[in-house]
Amino acid sequence: MKIQKKLQIIALSFLIAVSVTCILISRNIFTNIIKEQITNNLINTAQSRAEHIKTFLDLEKEMVKQSSESIVFRELLLSTEEEESYPVKFNKVMQRLQNTAQVGEYTYDSFVLDTKGTVIASSYEEDIGQDKSNDTYFLGGKEDVFIKGVYISSHKQRKTLAFSAPILDEDNKLLGVIVFRVSAEPLFKITTNHSGLGETGEAYLVNKDGYMITPSRFIDEVILKQKVDLKDIEVPSLAEPPDTSPKEEVDIIKDYRGIEVLSVHTHIPEMNWHLIAEIDVEEAFAPVTKLTQTLILVFVIILLFSILISSFTSRTITRPLRRLYEGIKEIMKGNLNYKVSNTSTDEVGQLSRAFDEMTVNLKKSREELEEYSRNLEKKVKERTRDLEIDIEKRKKTEKELDKSQQEFASLFTGNPEALVYIDEKSNILDINSRFTQLFGYSLKEIKGKNINSELIHPSVESIEEGKILEKIVLSKGYVSRRKIRRKKDGTLFPVSISASPIMINNQVKGILGLYEDITEQVQNEERLQDYLKEIKKDRKNLKRLSKKLINTQEEERRKISETIHDDIGQNITAIKINISVIEEAIKSHAFHKLKERLLETKSQLEQVFEQLRKLNIDLRSPLLRDLGLVPALSAYVNSYKKRENIDIDFEVINLKKRLNKEIEIVIFRIVQEAFTNISKHACADNIYLRLENKKSKVCVLIKDNGKGFNTKNVSDLEELSNGLGLIEMRERIETIGGNLDIKSSLRKGTQLLIEMPVALQLSLEIPVGLGDELLVK
């Protein structure tokens, strides 16, 4: 094969291998990035919508609570219809209720119930006298502020929330209940805001019964009609503290339409609602599919170009020599403009560049004179053009200056941020409307007053800082600071202050100050610092576990190496010697020696096979993979019993099906770890192993009658584990929702109890003969 063909095959093979690897790695990385971005976006969306809903509920609760404390309602409930003042009190209450229904942004009906649940006053007079004693807003409102979830109001057939609160006398005795009917439209606006959710994303609320209580993006008329499967949602118990934060990892489930979606949810404990944010899987991972197609197309294009390039590789090797030869002939003819140099760094390239330098030196003087003449003429033209441009710029600047002075007033008054204009003595000359909104002062109230006073400063120290700030502005020209300021009503809040001097004819005529309310920004920064602290803590834990995993891998490799070298290697060496002896016996026709050597070789081969089988079982039991946990443990128990001469009782209770693969591996490794520790440290002669299925969880109990240890000593726990360690095993069990309990005392044996959530798979049939001591119940 020619060198040219060899180079082409090597280059193309390398290119194909690298390209395929890059495509697979890129797809995997991009898939993880997309999933992480979608997860973060859905979590942020769920958190934001949940906070808005809580804010709306809290505001409405506060309104009904404040109304329940009004003396107007209390006086009516303390009066009787026979009193002369009763009509006056009744009219006041009616007027108050009607005003509440008219003025409230979402409240469309309000009424008062007496202690028997009868409507005695209502913004709708036709409701007076109705019995509401069995309604939940009356029963719940007698105790405290109560919210009745979304329902269809029979009064106006509107989707409604009801807020109720008790009306108490001075001795906190119940007089009645006030109820506000509020439109559920604000909830719909919050959840139907699809910003950041793409074309198929949506957020919706589900009540405690699993029915949607906000509109769907895809189906009409779903409120209180569409049932949502909550089996994938963890509903917190009443004994647990409320956790409203969304799940940190997105789930791929089928939604109420039967379509696969990426979904997160958050719980609103007060109403026992679930806010679900989700997006279709097809839309979420569309960029991954597109990237894969693009990478394949790029790979094909690169492959075609590589084929073309490699075809010319051999010819390009001789091309520099041919060009150098032609250049030398041209220079010999007197053509000093011909260039023979190339970019190569070998001897041919150095020689060609030396010829070029020779021709350049001959032409240098003449070219320098010509270049100088051309540059001089060019500079004259450029200078003339610059003068013309300067004149035009000056005229344009004068026009823009006039225009900017006219626009300053409109920009000042229309600026979205608070602006104040003070003179060189810090007296206030003008403010815009935003300043009035932010601080509560009108221009009439503070015009002419010194800004470095108690108007907006919370303390004497703040006033002094303000004076220093003005000095910095006048000396440096611009300054930006974060400070605390006070509103007219005494409220303190953080602001970002930007100030710059106003210069007219190079003289300071005042200072323009801009105040921006950064309350929300400061709160976000504080939350960000808390998040960073949590992230640092998590990274520290991950580094510790990673280090332990690396050490464990090295220890397993060392064990495998020792087994191969010490056991298998010695047997193979003996087999090699026997084969040599057999070969010599055959050559010398000493056949009487062959049988003994062959039997010895066969025995050594059986030992090698048994050592390899044991090593394979230690690394990964084939019974565990093919038949499941119970057969694998049964075989391991029999092998351990014969090897260590320890009596073992193995019991299986109520486990007829296979467990989840990950749970089976964890249980099998823990049993191996525990049995290894017993043989090394416990000095026990009896072990009890029980595997039991208890409805929603599987329990593993391991007990021995050995010498035991002190469970309060962490170093003792670490010493007992030659793998990940019992402490790290506990972390691994907890990551799949389980827990590990260790009980031991000196000279009284050790007990390990593992509990983890059960996930059954295929039916389990235990092969006969795997465990004579196995008892299945």
N, C-alpha and C positions, 0 to 999 in steps of 0.2 A: 504493500500500500504506500502511495506517495505521501510525502510530508504534508503537502497541502491538504489532502483528504483527512489525515490524522488530526491536524489542527482544527479543521472544520468540525469533525465528530466530537472532539474534546470540548470545544467551545459551546457547541449546541447542547451537549449533554449537561454541562454545568449550568447553562442558561435555563434549561427546562427544570432542573432540580431546584434551583434557587427561586424561579418564578412560582412553581407550584407551592413551595414552602411559604413564600411571601403571601400568596393568595389565601392560604389556609390560616396563617397567623393573623393577617389583616382582618379577615372575616370574623375570626373569634374575638379579637380586640374590639373591633367596631361594634359587634353585637353586644358585648359587655358594656361599652360606653353608652350605646343607645338605650339599653335597659336601665342603666344607672340614671341617665338624664330623664327618661320617662318616669322612673320611680320618684326622683326628686321633685319633678314637676307636679305629679299627682299628689304627693304628700303636701307640698306647698299649697296646692289648690284646695285640698281637703281641710287643711288647717285654716286657711283664709276664710273659706265659706263657713266653717264651724264657728269661728270667732265672730263673724258678722251675725250669724243666727243667735248666738249667745247674747251679743250686744243688743239686738232687737228685743229678745225676750226680757232681758234685764231692764231695759228702758220702759217697756210696757208694764212690767211688774212694779217698778217704782212709781209710775203714774197712778195705777190703781191703789197702791199702798198709800200714797199721799192723799188721794181722794177719800179713802176710808177714814182718814184722821180729821176730815173736815167737820167742824162743829155743826154745820148746816144739817148733815145727815143724822148726827147724833141727837140734835134737838127734835127732829121729826120722829125718830124712833122712840124717844122718851115721852112723846106726847100721845094723847088719844084723840080720836075724832070728835069727842064731845067738847073738847076745849075750844074756847073762842079763837085762840091764836093758831089752831091747827091749820086752817086754810092758808094763812100767810106762810107758815113754815112749809106746807106742802107745795105752794107756788114757788118758793125759793129753791126747793129741791128739784122740782120739775125744770125750772129755768137752768139750774146748774147742770142737770143731766143732758138737756137739749144742747146747751153750749158745748159740753164735752163731746157729744156726738158730731156736732157741726165743726168745731175747731180742730179736733184730733185728726191727724193726717191719715190714720188707718182705722180709728175707732168709729164705727157707724151706729152703735147702739149701746146704751148704758141704762141700768135699772138697779133698784134697791129691793132686797128681800128682807122680810122680818125673820124672827127666830123660827117660825114655822115653815119657811120657804115660800111664802106668798109674796108676789110682786106688789109692793105698795106705791112705787113711783117708777116711771120709765120714760125715756125719751120718746117712745111710741106709746101713746096713751091707751091703745087697744090692748096692750099687754098687761095692764094693771088688773090685779085680781087673779092672775094665773098661778097655778100651784107648780112650783119648781123644786119641791122638797126632795125629790128623788134624783135630781140632776147632780152630776159629779161636781159641777162648779159650786153648787150650794154646799154639798157635803164636805168637799175639800176646803172651801173658802171659810168655813166656820173655824178651822184650826189655824190657818196661816194663809199667806198669799198663795194662790193655787192657779195652775194653768191647765185648762182642758185642751187636749190635743186637737189637731185639725179634724173638723167634722162638717157636714153639710147642714147649715142652719135652716130649720123649717120655717123660720120667719121670712127670710128673703131668698132662700135657696142659694146662699152664698157659702163659699168655702171659708170657714171661720175658725179663729182661736178665741177661747173665752178666758179672761183673766178675772179672778175674784179675790176679795180680801175681807177679813172680818171687821165689823164696825163695833168698837168696844167703848164702854163708858169709862169714867175716871178710875173705877176699881177693876178695870180689865174684864168686865163681865160682858158677854156677847149680847149685842143689841140687834144685830142683823148682818147682812152680807151685801156688799156692792159688787156688781158684775159689769165688766166691759166686754162687749163683743167686738173683736178686732178682725179685720180682713186678713186672710192668709197670703195676700198678694206680695207683701215684702219677702216672705220665704221663697215665693216663686221667682221673684226678681234675683234673689241671691243665687239660687241653684241653677237658673237658666242663663246665667252669665257664662258663656262658653269660651271666654277669652283664655288662651293658653291651652285649650283642649283639642285643637285641630278640627277636622271635619267629622270625626266619629266619637269624640270624647264628650262626656256629660257628667254632671253631678246631680244627685237626687237624694231625698230623705225617705227613710223607711221607718214606720212606727214599730212599736214593740211587738205587734201582731204580724209583722212582715209585709204590710201593704204600703205601697208608694203613696206619699202625701204631698209630693210636688210633681210638676209636669215632666213628661218624658220628651226627649228630643226627637224621638222616632215614632211614638205611638200616641194617638189622641185619647183623651178621656181615661187616664190611668189612675187618677187620684182616688184612693180608697177602693180601687177595683183590681189593680194589678198586684198580684202576689209575687214577692221576691224570696228566693230560697236563701235562708240565713245560715245554712249548715257550714259554710266556709267562714262565717264571722263568729269570733269568740265573744259571746255575750257575758259581760262581767256579772258576778254574783253581787247581792246586796251587801254582803259582808266585806267585800273588797273595796278599797278606796278607788274613786273614779279616775280612770286614765283616759284622757281625751286626745292623747297624741296618736297620730296614725301609725300603722305598722310600718317598720323601716324597710321592709322588702316587699316588692310588688308581687301579687299572685296572678297566675293565669287561670281564669275560671270561665264558665259559661254564664252570661248574664240572663236577665229575664226574657230576652229575645231568643236565647239559645245560641248566641254568637260568642266565640272566644274573645275575651278582653283581658287587658292588664288592669287590675283593680286594687284600690286601697280603700280603707274605711276608717272612720273615726267615730267614737261614741259620744253622744250628748247625754250625760247621765241624768240631768234634771228631768228630761222628758222621756228618757229611755229610747231615744231616736238613734238611728245610724245614718251618718252621712257617707255616701258611697261615691267615689270619683273613679272613673274608668275610661279606657280608650280601646278601640278595636286593635287586636294583635296585628292584623293585616296592615293597618296604617302605621302602627308603631315601628314595625320592622321593615317597612318598605325601603328605607335608605340602605339597609343591609343587603337586600336583594339587588338593588341598583348598583351598589358598590361592587358586588361579586361579578355582575355582568360586565361592568366597566373594566375590572381588573383582568378578566379573561380576554376581553377585546384588546386591551393594551398588550397583554402577553402575546397574543397572536401577531399583532403588528410588530412588536420587538423581535419576535422569532423570524418573521419575514425579512426585516432589515438585517438581522444577524446573518442570515443565509447569504444575502447579497454582499455584506461586508466581508465575510469569511472567504468568499470566492475570489476576492481581489487581494487577500492577505499576502500570498506568495509573490504577486507581481509588485506590490508596494515595497517589498524588501530590496529589490534590485533597482527600483526607480531612482533613489538618491544618487547612486553611483553613475547611472546614465546621465542624469541632469548635470552632475559635476563635470563629467567629460565634455558635454556640449558647451557648458559655460567656459571652460578653459579654452576651447577653440575660439569662441566669440571674443574673449579678452585678448587672445593672441592676434586677432584681426584688428584690434583697436577700439572695439565697442565698449567704452567705459561705463555705459548705462546698464549693462546687463548684470543681473544679480544671480549668483550661483549658490547663495547660502540657504540652509534649511534649518529646521528647529531641532534636529537630532543632536545628541550630546556625544556621539562617538567621534572617532578620528576623522571620518569623512566630513562630518558637520563642522569640526574645528578648522579643517583645511579650507572649506568653502567660505567660511566667515573671514578667514585671513585674506583671501582674494578680494572679498567685498570691501574690507577696510582699506586695501591698497587703492582701489578705484575711487573710494570716497575722499581720500586725502588729496587726490589730484583735482577734484572738482570743488573742493570746499571753499576756496577763496572767492571764486567767481559767484557761487551761489549765495555767499554771505552778503556781497555787495548788492546783488539783485534783491535779496530779501529785505535789506535795510531800506532801499528805495521804495519798495512796495509798502512797507510798514509805515514810513513817514507820510506818504500820501493817504493811507488809511486813517491814521491818527488825526490828520487835519479834517477829514470828512466827518469823523466821529465827534470831534469837538464842536464843529459847526452844528451838527444835529443835536447835541446835548444842550447847546444854548437855546435852540428853538424849543426844545422840550421843556426847559426850565421856565421860559416865558409863558408857555401854555399852562403849565402846572400852577404858576403863581395866579394867573387869572381864574383858573378853576377853583383854587383854594379859597380865594376871596369870595366867590359865589357860594361855595359850600359852607363857609363860616357864617355868612348871613342866614343861610337856610338852617344851620344847626342851632343858631340862637333862637330862631322862631320855633323850632321843634322841641327845644329844651323844656319849655313850659308844659307842652302836651305830654312829653315823656315822663315828666315828674309826676303829674297828676294821674296819669294812666298806668303807672308802673305797678305790677302785681305784688311787689314787695314794699314794706314800710319804709318811707323815705322822710328824712328831716334835713332841713337846710338851716344851719346856724352861722352866725357871723364870727368874726375873729375873736370876740369876747365870750363865745359859747352861748349867746342868747338865741333863742329859737325864732327864726324868721318865717318859716313855712313848713307844713307837713302835708302829706297826701292822705287820701281816704283810707288807704290800707293801714297807715300808722294809727288812725283813729280806731279802726276795727281791732287792731292788735293790742293797743295799750288802753283804749277806752277814753282818751282825751280828745276833745275837739280843738281846732285851731284857736278858737276864741279863748279857751281855758288856759292855754299854755304859751300863746304868742308873746314874745318879749321876755319870757322867763328863762333863767339859766338852766341848760340841760343837765349840768352837773349839780343837781339838787335832789331832793327826795321824791321828785316826780316819778322817775322810772328806776332810781337806784335803790336797792334793798338795804344798804348800810353805808356807814361813813367810809369804810374801806373801799366799797364799790365806787363812791364818788371820787375818791383820790385816784383810783385806777382809771376812771374816766378822764380825769385831767391829764394823767400821764399819757393816756392813749391819744389825746388831742395833740400833745407835744410831739409825739412820734409821727403823727400824720403830717404836721407842719414841717418837720425836719426831713422825713424820708419820702413824703409824697403820697404814700398809700399804705394802709394797714388793714389786716383782717384778723379778728380775734373771736373767741367764744367766751361769752360771759352770761351771768344771771341777771335778769332785769325783772322789774315789778310792774304789774298792771295797775290801773286806777283802783280796782277792787281789792288790791293787796296780793293777788296771785303772783307767785314767783315762777318763772319759766326760763329755760335756756334759749339764747339767741346767738346767731352768727352775725357779728358786726363787721361791716366793710365801710371804710371811710377814706375819702380822698379830698385834698384841698381844691377849691375853685380858684383858678388863676385867671386874672384879667390884666393884660398888659404887664405880665411878669410880676404881678402883685397879688398876694393872697387876699381874697375878698370873702372868704368863708369856708365852711367845710360841709360836704354832702355826705350824710350818713345813711347806710342801708341796714335795716334790721330784718333778719329772717328767723322765723320761729322754727327751731330745730328740735322740738320736744320729741317728736316721733323718731328722728334720726338718732338722738342720744339713747333712746330706749332700745332701738335696733342694735346700736353699737354695744350696749351692755349685754344684750342677749347673745350677740356674736362672740363676746369674750367668754361667756359661759359655755357656748358651743365649742370654742377652741380648747377650753380646759378639759371638756369631756373627750374631745378627739385625742388630745395628748395622753390622757389616761388610757384610752383604748389602744393607742399605738404602743404604749409601754407594755400592756398586757400581751399584745400580739407578738412583740419582740421576745418576751420571756417564753411564750409557748413555742415560738419558732425555734429558739435556741434549744429547747428541750427536745423537740422533734428531730432536729439535726443530730443531736447526741444519740438519740434512740436509733436512728438510721445507721449511724456509724457502729453502734454496739451490735446491731443485727448483722451488719456486714462482717464484723469481726468474728461473730459466732459461726457464720456460714464458712468463712475462710478457715477457721480452726477445724471445723468438722471435715471439710474437704481435705485439708492438709494432714490432720492427725489420724483420722479414721479411714476415710475413703482412699486417701493417697497411699497409706501404708498397705492396704489390701491390694490396691492396683499394682504396687511395687512387688508384692509377694506373687501376684498372678503372673507378672512379667518374668520373674525368676523361674517359676514353675514351667512356663511356656518354653523358656530357654532350655531347662533340664529335659523337658519332653522332646524338644527338637534334637538334642544330643543323643537321647535314648533311641530315637527313631533312626538316626544316622548309624548308630553302633548296633542296631538290631536288638537292644536290651528291652524287649517288650514287656518283660515281667515287672519293670518299674513304672510302666505307663499308668496302670490302673490306680495305683496309690496317688500318683501325681495328679491324675485327672480328677479323682474324688476330692483331693485337697483344693484343686483349682475351682471345682464346682462349689465347694463350701465357701471359698473366699468370694466368688461371684455373688452367692446368695447374701453374704454379709454386706457387700457393696450395695446390692439392690435394696436390702432392708434399711441401710443407712440413708440411701437416697429417698426411700419412701418416707422415713421418719422426718427427714429434713423438709420434704415437700408438705407433709402434714403440719409441721411447725409453722411453715410460711403461710400456707392457706389450705385448710382441710377440703378435699374434694367432696367429702360427704356433706359438709356444710353448704357447698355451692349447689350440689345436685339434689340432695334429699332433704336438707333443712337442718335446723338446730338440734332437734331431739336425737335423730340418728347420729349426728356428728358428736354430740356430747356423750352418748352411750358408748360409741367406739372409743372415744378419748378416755372415758372413765375406766373401761376394761383394760386398755393399754397401760394407763397410769397405775392401776391396781397391781398388774403383773410386774411392772417395772419397779415400783416402790414398796410392794408388799404391805399396802395399807388397806384396811377394810373400808369400803365405800358403800353408802346407801344412797341410791339415786331414785328420786320420785318425781313423776310428772302428773299434774292435776289439771284437768279441764282444758287441755290444749290439744285440739284435734286438727287444727289448721296451721299452716306455716305463718311465721311472723314476717314483718317487713325486713328486707334484706339487710339494711343498715343496723337494725336492732339485733338481728341474729348475730352479726359479726361482733357487735359490742359485747353481747352476753358471752359468746364463745371465748373472746379474748380475755374477758374478766375472769372467767372460770379457769382458763389456762394460767393467768397471772396468779390467782389465788392458790391453785394447786401447786404451782412452782414455789411460792412463798412457804406453803405448808411443808413441802419436802425439804426446803433449805433451812427454815428457821423454827418451825413449830414443834418438831419432835412428836408429832401426833401419830396415833395408830388407828384412828377412826375419823371418817369425814362423812357429813350428811349434806347432800345436794338436793334441793327441791326447786322445780320449775312449775309455776302456777299461774293460770290465767284468771284474773279477777275482773270480769266484765270489761271495764275501760282501761285496764292496765295489766301488765305482766310483771310478776314478782319472781326474783331469784334469791334463794337463801343458801348460804354456804357456811357450815359450822364445822369446827374441829375441836378436839379435846387436847390440844397442844399446850405449850407453856404460856401463850398469850404475850401481850405487850401493853405498854402505856399509850393509850390513844391521844393523850394530851400532849405528847412529845412529837412535834412535827418531824424531827430528824429520824425518829423510829419509823414513821410512816414512809418517808422517802427511802429508807434502807430496805424496806420490805418489798419495794417494786424495782425489778430489773428492767422494766420496759419504760412506759411513759410515767410510772409512778401512780400510786393510788390517788394522790391529789389531782394529777392531770386527768386520770380516768374519771374522777368526779366531774371535772369541767366538761369532758366529752359527753358524759351521760346527760348533764344538764342542758347541753346545746340541743338535744333532741327531746327535751321536756321531762327527763327523768331525774332521779336523785339516788345517791349512794349513802348508806348509813353503816358505820363501822362501830362495832361494840367488842371490847376485849378488856381483859384484866389479867394480871400476872398469875400464871399457873391455873387459869380457868378457861383457857381456849379463846378462840376468836370467832366472831359472827359477822358476815357481810350480808346486807340486805339491799338489793337493787330493785327499784320500782321505776317503770317507764310506761308511757302510753302505748297501748297495743294497736297494731295494724295488721290484721290477718290477711293472708293471700290464698294460696292454693290449699286444697285438702291434704292432710298429712297422713301417710300410711307408713308405720314403722316397720322396716324389714325384719323378719324373724332372724334371731341369732346375733343381732348387733349388741344387745345388752341383756344378759341373763338376770342382772339385778334390777332392771328397770321396772318400775311399778307405775302404770298409767291408770288414772282415775277419770 
